[in-house]
Amino acid sequence: MSDYPLPQRFPAPETRNPVILPDGTPHAPTVFLQAVIDHPNIAVGPYAYYSPHAPEPDPAAVLAPYLYPGAPERLVIGPFAQIAHGVVFITASANHPMGGITTYPFRIFDMPTAQKYRDENAAIGDTVIGPDVWLGFEARVMAGVTIGAGAIVAAGAVVSRDVPPYAIVAGNPARLVRMRFAPDQVTRLLELAWWDWPVASIRAALPALEAGDVAALAQFRP
């Protein structure tokens, strides 16, 4: 396991700019999403962060541009998710009606008549990003997709299907590259669910987390 000393600082999840640069100034673009997103259709777990190239005045609008308040679907981002610049969630309300001759969304101009259209989008379901998921540069996540805990989505990937926990996917459409751990280890990691532990326990377990030592991690379970 790592010989590095344990970090003495770990910011609260409501901190806006959690990364402090060597000169003592905060890294303005990087934000804990719980501190900057107030959207009725977006749920964010603690310590999930977004790191664009420049500060975003409205991260919700950039990350999920088609998700309007009161939409029939939600975006759920799990704790400790890591979201790089250019990631976009194409949620269900981006869809056009596909059951008829035309895909033109006539009903959006008279929303009281659009219930059938909204029902179609609701059937697609929520977009769910599990805990400790890393979404790389300019990845795209399509509507209704669930990405399992600990998965890695490569830069530029277009994820149109569910991703298993602890999988690495890449490409367009995204395909499985490999699994990060053996099946029994994945099962054990999901049982341990370290992302739900108290922060003090996570800090103590950091050497095991950094080393990929599942057996050692279990010894830190509170």
C-alpha positions as a printed Julia matrix, in Angstrom:
222×3 Matrix{Float64}:
   0.0     0.0     0.0
   0.97    3.65   -0.36
   3.66    5.13    1.87
   2.28    8.63    1.37
   1.1    10.4     4.54
  -2.63   10.73    4.95
  -3.99   14.11    3.81
  -4.73   16.49    6.66
  -7.36   18.38    4.72
 -10.63   17.14    3.29
 -13.21   19.83    2.5
 -16.87   19.61    3.37
 -19.18   18.53    0.51
 -20.85   21.93    0.46
 -17.54   23.63   -0.37
 -17.79   25.42   -3.69
 -14.1    25.25   -4.72
 -12.5    22.29   -2.94
  -9.1    22.29   -4.7
  -6.5    24.67   -3.29
  -3.5    25.28   -5.55
   0.1    25.38   -4.25
   0.01   29.19   -4.14
  -2.95   29.04   -1.77
  -5.63   30.13   -4.22
  -8.7    28.0    -4.99
  -8.97   26.38   -8.41
 -12.01   28.33   -9.56
 -13.36   25.93  -12.22
 -13.44   22.81  -10.01
 -16.61   22.63   -7.9
 -18.36   20.23   -5.6
 -21.7    19.88   -7.36
 -23.74   19.91   -4.17
 -22.58   23.49   -3.65
 -23.53   24.79   -7.08
 -26.54   22.83   -8.36
 -30.04   23.7    -7.2
 -32.31   21.95   -9.7
 -35.47   20.02   -8.83
 -34.65   17.26  -11.33
 -31.0    16.74  -10.37
 -29.87   14.81   -7.3
 -26.17   14.95   -6.4
 -24.29   12.89   -3.83
 -21.62   14.34   -1.55
 -18.16   15.05   -2.92
 -19.15   14.59   -6.56
 -17.12   17.15   -8.48
 -17.1    18.83  -11.88
 -13.89   20.26  -13.35
 -14.43   22.28  -16.54
 -11.65   24.35  -18.11
 -13.18   27.61  -16.94
 -15.71   28.5   -14.25
 -19.29   27.74  -15.26
 -21.95   30.13  -13.93
 -24.66   27.47  -14.32
 -23.19   23.94  -14.22
 -26.65   22.31  -14.34
 -27.43   23.96  -17.69
 -24.09   22.9   -19.14
 -24.11   19.33  -17.86
 -27.78   18.59  -18.58
 -28.95   21.17  -21.13
 -32.25   19.44  -21.95
 -33.35   18.8   -18.36
 -35.88   21.47  -17.47
 -37.52   21.92  -14.05
 -40.56   19.67  -13.92
 -39.33   17.33  -16.66
 -40.56   13.72  -16.39
 -37.03   12.4   -15.76
 -34.16   13.04  -13.36
 -30.39   13.06  -13.43
 -28.89   11.29  -10.41
 -25.15   11.7    -9.72
 -23.69    9.52   -7.01
 -21.21   10.43   -4.29
 -17.57   10.89   -5.26
 -18.36   11.04   -8.99
 -15.68   12.77  -11.07
 -16.88   14.73  -14.09
 -14.42   16.19  -16.57
 -14.72   19.15  -18.93
 -17.2    18.74  -21.76
 -19.26   15.92  -20.26
 -22.93   16.19  -21.27
 -25.92   14.2   -20.08
 -28.48   13.88  -22.9
 -31.52   13.29  -20.72
 -34.87   11.94  -21.9
 -36.48   15.3   -22.62
 -34.0    15.77  -25.46
 -35.86   13.04  -27.36
 -38.29   13.73  -30.2
 -41.48   11.72  -30.76
 -40.65    8.68  -32.86
 -43.95    6.81  -33.0
 -45.43    8.67  -35.95
 -44.48    9.87  -39.4
 -42.71   13.02  -38.23
 -40.26   13.53  -35.39
 -41.03   17.25  -35.21
 -42.03   18.06  -31.6
 -45.12   20.15  -32.38
 -46.5    19.73  -28.87
 -43.68   21.57  -27.11
 -45.23   24.81  -28.36
 -48.44   24.08  -26.45
 -47.31   22.17  -23.39
 -50.79   21.46  -21.97
 -51.36   19.17  -24.98
 -47.95   17.45  -24.67
 -48.74   14.79  -22.07
 -48.35   11.84  -24.46
 -44.96   13.22  -25.51
 -43.96   13.63  -21.85
 -45.11   10.09  -21.13
 -42.85    8.76  -23.89
 -39.91   10.54  -22.33
 -40.83    9.38  -18.84
 -40.75    5.79  -20.07
 -37.08    6.22  -21.01
 -36.34    6.75  -17.33
 -33.78    8.55  -15.24
 -30.08    8.87  -16.05
 -28.13    7.48  -13.09
 -24.41    7.89  -12.44
 -23.24    5.63   -9.64
 -20.78    6.44   -6.86
 -17.08    6.84   -7.66
 -17.69    6.96  -11.43
 -15.09    8.8   -13.55
 -16.49   10.45  -16.67
 -13.66   11.51  -18.97
 -13.23   14.56  -21.2
 -16.24   15.22  -23.45
 -17.99   11.95  -22.68
 -21.67   11.81  -23.62
 -24.22    9.88  -21.57
 -27.51    9.17  -23.28
 -30.98    9.16  -21.77
 -32.0     6.44  -19.36
 -28.5     5.02  -18.93
 -27.25    3.72  -15.6
 -23.48    3.7   -15.0
 -22.51    1.41  -12.14
 -20.29    2.24   -9.2
 -16.58    2.6    -9.84
 -16.91    2.57  -13.63
 -14.63    4.58  -15.91
 -15.95    6.23  -19.09
 -13.14    7.13  -21.49
 -12.71   10.55  -23.05
 -15.07   11.09  -25.98
 -17.12    7.98  -25.28
 -20.84    7.96  -26.12
 -22.63    5.8   -23.56
 -25.94    4.55  -24.91
 -26.32    1.42  -22.75
 -25.96    0.61  -19.07
 -22.41    0.16  -17.8
 -21.67   -2.5   -15.16
 -19.99   -1.53  -11.9
 -16.2    -1.28  -12.14
 -16.17   -1.55  -15.94
 -14.04    0.56  -18.28
 -15.83    1.6   -21.47
 -14.65    3.57  -24.5
 -15.71    4.46  -28.03
 -18.85    5.44  -29.92
 -20.98    3.63  -29.04
 -19.15    2.86  -25.81
 -18.01   -0.76  -25.49
 -16.49   -2.68  -22.64
 -12.69   -2.48  -22.65
 -12.13   -4.5   -19.49
 -13.28   -4.94  -15.92
 -11.25   -3.25  -13.22
 -11.61   -6.12  -10.74
 -12.52   -9.81  -10.7
 -16.23  -10.62  -10.23
 -15.85  -11.65   -6.6
 -13.96   -8.44   -5.85
 -16.67   -6.35   -7.52
 -19.28   -8.07   -5.37
 -17.24   -7.37   -2.26
 -16.66   -3.72   -3.2
 -20.37   -3.17   -3.71
 -21.02   -4.75   -0.32
 -18.44   -2.51    1.33
 -19.83    0.64   -0.36
 -16.97    2.75    0.97
 -18.57    5.91   -0.43
 -21.22    5.66    2.29
 -18.69    5.54    5.12
 -17.97    8.48    7.42
 -15.23   10.69    6.03
 -12.92    9.79    8.92
 -13.15    6.11    7.97
 -12.53    6.89    4.29
  -9.43    8.92    5.17
  -8.11    6.08    7.31
  -8.75    3.6     4.48
  -7.06    5.75    1.84
  -3.91    3.54    1.58
  -6.1     0.52    0.76
  -8.25    2.54   -1.65
  -5.18    3.82   -3.48
  -3.56    0.39   -3.62
  -6.61   -1.43   -4.98
  -6.43   -3.83   -2.03
 -10.0    -5.05   -1.51
  -9.11   -7.31    1.42
  -7.31   -4.48    3.21
 -10.19   -2.1     2.54
 -12.59   -4.44    4.32
 -10.57   -4.07    7.51
 -11.44   -0.36    7.64
 -15.17   -0.84    7.38
 -16.78    1.11   10.23
